[in-house]
Amino acid sequence: MLTAIIDYESGNLHSAEKAFQKMAQETGSGTVVVTDKAEIVARADRIVLPGDGAFPACASALRASGCFDAMIEAVESRGRPFLGICVGMQLMARRGHEYEPTDGLGWVDGEVRRIEPRDAALKVPHMGWNDLQIEQSHPVLDGISSGEHVYFVHSYQMVMDDPAQRIASCDYGGAVTAVVGHGTRIGFQFHPEKSASVGMQMIANFLRWRP
Amino acid sequence: MLKTRIIPCLDVADGRVVKGVNFVDLVDAGDPVDAARAYDAAGADEICFLDIHATHENRGTMFDVVTRTAEQCFIPLTVGGGVRTVDDVRALLLAGADKVSFNSAAVADPDVIARAADQFGSQCIVCAIDAKTVEPGRWEIFTHGGRRPTGIDAVAFAKTVAAKGAGEILLTSMDRDGTKSGFNLPLTRAIADAVDIPVIASGGVGTLDHLVEGVTEGHASAVLAASIFHFGTFTIAEAKAHMAAAGIPVRI
């Protein structure tokens, strides 16, 4: 079993690598590699797409990366379990609206727009620990209850056209999308690798997930 | 609902915790990695390392500390002290820091914040501001551990670095630091209200009520403290319980 964390030079992958490796070891889920090589992504059993920074920069870096086609093929044609994290999750949307309208992967029926809390005293970015409201059960959230905390840092959020694809949210002057997905694809707006034991449980669940 | 963060800060010199951490039976009270792991287990929301003797020569020891911490602690880690350039940020992020804090380099050249934020994203760029009251309602930036005045207005500077792309401000009340008499609340509130980004209050915490005041009166998004936690005066859990009892949302 091989899990590939895609490196397209959009942020620090050290913590994600260590967290996935630790949980792969604890769950007997094989090896985890950080890679920008198409041949490794092509033979990976699971794919993780991280991402920090602005949507257009991440989208163009991902499309320019040598492993983009291999990732699309693995996820769309062969149904390999996919996890997007933070901007990696936002890239699953049809479109992003940070700086300029930019096409996403179109894997989730939503668009990425700036967070606009109803309470003007709330700061943007939404940074820190917020509690999840789980709206639909999902194997990757096994053992996690509404009210448990995960660590967010983002200024844009996924606005869903199809609420059925929203699995969890949190409250920040209105509902903010926290987990999206359907089929073999799931995305976390928060950072599981920075979310202590709750995040580690979700990583373990993803590594064991057989959709 | 977003929770108010409690952040223990460890002063590190040459890879060792200054004065040690004595709130639990650590194998090595001077090892920052052991201390960070203990704070993670105790429920800290983030960890902050401040390299207080950062020089070009001893950088390697801090990178090693950061790398080992990131391998074992799965909560956010901020690193500051001696950060001058975009390359310094890159090196610390690669070592495993989640956020990197500028201090005097940003006072000398606020554009370094913009360059770093453009490259790595605002989410990982913190600007530390050390300020003192110079007259009622006016606060000035001080550098060199609070000894050197700059003539720069702290509120105006906070707005500048926020506009340049800082993701967060770590505000230390230099006239309170080490006094255990509580945060400089008018300063904290003036800056927290002036910027849209989160402000971490620091400097002067001696009691749990001080943590509460930093949020309720200072309008801080997070509170940072060192000695009350390191010396076991209070645990992270006691701090959170006290804040919760005062009506402040915390992660428990």
Interface residues (C-beta under 8 A of the other chain):
Chain A: G11 N12 H14 S15 K18 A19 D52 G53 A54 L122 K123 V124 P125 H126 M127 G128 W129 N130 D131 H149 Y151 F152 V153 H154 S155 C170 D171 Y172 E193 K194 S195 A196 S197 G199 M200
Chain B: M1 L2 K3 T4 R5 D40 D45 T67 A70 E71 F74 I75 P76 L93 L94 A95 G96 A97 D98 F120 G121 S122 Q123 C124 G167 E168 D196 I197 P198 S221 A222 R251
